[in-house]
């Protein structure tokens, strides 16, 4: 009887360990997916995104093809710079950083080259244009104030701005 009880206890312990290992493997896989997802969007979350435009459509090199969005940054002061921090997406007026609107992020989805940032009223779709951190932005949903926060078509990281050939307003006094 003791041997049967001992054997039964041993079988139960081995079975419970096996179940725990399967559960641990599942948890590790889920964490790996979260980590992988985080690395894909980490760059989008890393710093301010500045509005860009195509300045030389024939150029093959990203830093020669795109430049600072001149009209919205230097003349009309209507274009939005973006900060995506994981909890909020903030649109800041390019000429007055104190003027901003914020949207609470409800969900972030990744599909190939596209990262969709969902808010209660809008979906901000960032499509990776190139391996260089250049994104094409499409906003759907409720309208955004175009007089102060007009979304540009393209965005890049602020730290990469000086690598582009056209990266400032120059001597423009508009």
C-alpha positions as CSV (number, residue, x, y, z in Angstrom):
1,X,0.0,0.0,0.0
2,X,2.9,2.4,0.8
3,X,4.5,1.6,-2.5
4,X,1.2,2.4,-4.4
5,X,0.8,5.7,-2.5
6,X,4.4,6.6,-3.1
7,X,4.1,5.7,-6.8
8,X,0.9,7.6,-7.1
9,X,2.5,10.7,-5.4
10,X,5.5,10.4,-7.8
11,X,3.2,10.3,-10.8
12,X,1.2,13.3,-9.6
13,X,4.3,15.3,-9.0
14,X,5.8,14.5,-12.4
15,X,2.4,15.3,-14.1
16,X,2.2,18.6,-12.3
17,X,5.8,19.5,-13.2
18,X,5.0,18.7,-16.8
19,X,2.0,21.0,-16.7
20,X,4.0,23.8,-15.2
21,X,6.7,23.5,-17.8
22,X,4.1,23.7,-20.6
23,X,2.6,26.8,-18.8
24,X,6.1,28.3,-18.4
25,X,6.8,27.7,-22.1
26,X,3.5,29.4,-23.1
27,X,4.3,32.4,-20.8
28,X,7.8,32.7,-22.2
29,X,6.4,32.6,-25.8
30,X,3.9,35.3,-24.9
31,X,6.7,37.5,-23.4
32,X,8.9,36.9,-26.5
33,X,6.1,38.1,-28.7
34,X,5.5,41.2,-26.5
35,X,9.3,41.9,-26.6
36,X,9.4,41.4,-30.3
37,X,6.4,43.7,-30.8
38,X,8.0,46.3,-28.6
39,X,11.2,46.3,-30.6
40,X,9.2,46.9,-33.8
41,X,7.5,50.0,-32.5
42,X,10.2,51.1,-30.1
43,X,11.5,53.5,-32.7
44,X,8.1,55.1,-33.2
45,X,7.9,55.6,-29.4
46,X,11.5,56.8,-29.0
47,X,11.2,60.6,-29.7
48,X,9.4,63.4,-31.5
49,X,8.4,62.8,-35.1
50,X,8.8,65.8,-37.4
51,X,6.8,66.5,-40.5
52,X,8.5,65.9,-43.9
53,X,7.6,66.2,-47.6
54,X,9.0,64.9,-50.9
55,X,11.5,67.5,-52.1
56,X,13.1,65.5,-54.9
57,X,10.9,62.7,-56.3
58,X,13.6,61.3,-58.6
59,X,16.1,60.7,-55.8
60,X,16.7,57.1,-54.7
61,X,18.2,58.0,-51.4
62,X,15.7,58.7,-48.6
63,X,17.7,61.6,-47.2
64,X,17.8,63.3,-50.6
65,X,14.2,62.5,-51.5
66,X,12.5,63.9,-48.4
67,X,13.0,67.2,-46.5
68,X,11.3,69.3,-43.8
69,X,7.7,70.1,-44.6
70,X,8.4,73.7,-45.5
71,X,4.9,75.2,-45.8
72,X,3.6,74.0,-42.5
73,X,6.8,74.6,-40.5
74,X,8.0,77.8,-42.0
75,X,5.0,79.6,-43.5
76,X,1.6,78.6,-42.3
77,X,2.6,77.2,-38.9
78,X,-0.3,74.7,-39.2
79,X,1.5,71.3,-39.3
80,X,1.7,69.0,-36.3
81,X,4.7,67.3,-34.8
82,X,3.9,64.1,-33.0
83,X,5.0,62.3,-29.8
84,X,3.8,58.8,-29.3
85,X,4.6,57.6,-25.8
86,X,2.7,54.3,-25.5
87,X,-0.2,55.9,-23.5
88,X,-0.9,59.0,-25.4
89,X,-0.4,60.4,-28.9
90,X,0.3,64.1,-28.8
91,X,0.0,66.5,-31.7
92,X,2.1,69.7,-31.1
93,X,1.9,72.8,-33.3
94,X,5.2,73.0,-35.1
95,X,5.6,76.7,-34.4
96,X,4.3,76.7,-30.8
97,X,5.2,73.6,-28.8
98,X,2.9,74.7,-26.0
99,X,-0.1,74.4,-28.3
100,X,-1.0,70.7,-28.3
101,X,-3.8,68.1,-28.3
102,X,-3.5,64.7,-26.9
103,X,-5.4,61.4,-27.5
104,X,-5.4,58.4,-25.2
105,X,-4.1,55.3,-27.0
106,X,-6.5,52.4,-26.7
107,X,-4.7,49.9,-28.8
108,X,-1.6,49.4,-31.0
109,X,-1.6,46.9,-33.9
110,X,1.2,45.9,-36.2
111,X,0.7,44.5,-39.7
112,X,3.8,44.1,-41.8
113,X,5.1,47.6,-42.4
114,X,2.1,49.3,-40.8
115,X,1.7,50.3,-37.1
116,X,-1.8,51.4,-36.3
117,X,-2.3,53.5,-33.2
118,X,-5.9,53.5,-32.1
119,X,-7.5,56.3,-30.0
120,X,-11.2,56.6,-29.1
121,X,-11.8,58.9,-32.0
122,X,-9.0,58.2,-34.6
123,X,-6.7,55.7,-36.0
124,X,-3.1,56.9,-36.8
125,X,-1.6,54.5,-39.4
126,X,2.2,54.7,-39.7
127,X,3.5,52.9,-42.7
128,X,7.3,52.4,-42.8
129,X,8.5,53.9,-46.1
130,X,12.0,52.6,-45.9
131,X,14.4,50.9,-43.4
132,X,15.4,54.5,-42.5
133,X,12.9,55.8,-39.9
134,X,10.6,57.4,-42.4
135,X,6.8,56.9,-42.0
136,X,3.8,57.7,-44.1
137,X,1.0,58.8,-41.9
138,X,-2.7,58.4,-42.6
139,X,-5.3,59.5,-40.0
140,X,-8.9,58.2,-40.1
141,X,-11.8,58.9,-37.9
142,X,-12.9,62.2,-36.4
143,X,-11.5,65.3,-38.0
144,X,-8.5,67.1,-36.4
145,X,-8.2,70.9,-36.3
146,X,-6.3,71.6,-39.5
147,X,-5.5,75.2,-38.6
148,X,-3.1,74.2,-35.8
149,X,-2.5,70.4,-36.1
150,X,-2.6,69.4,-39.7
151,X,-1.0,66.0,-40.0
152,X,1.8,65.9,-42.6
153,X,2.0,63.0,-45.1
154,X,5.5,61.9,-43.9
155,X,7.3,61.9,-40.6
156,X,10.8,61.0,-39.4
157,X,12.6,61.1,-36.0
158,X,13.8,64.5,-34.9
159,X,17.3,63.2,-34.2
160,X,17.6,62.2,-37.9
161,X,16.4,65.5,-39.3
162,X,19.9,66.9,-39.8
163,X,20.8,63.9,-42.0
164,X,18.4,65.2,-44.7
165,X,19.6,67.7,-47.3
166,X,16.7,70.1,-46.7
167,X,16.2,70.2,-43.0
168,X,15.4,73.8,-42.0
169,X,13.6,76.9,-43.1
170,X,16.8,78.7,-44.0
171,X,16.6,82.5,-44.1
172,X,12.8,82.4,-44.7
173,X,11.0,85.1,-42.8
174,X,7.4,84.2,-43.3
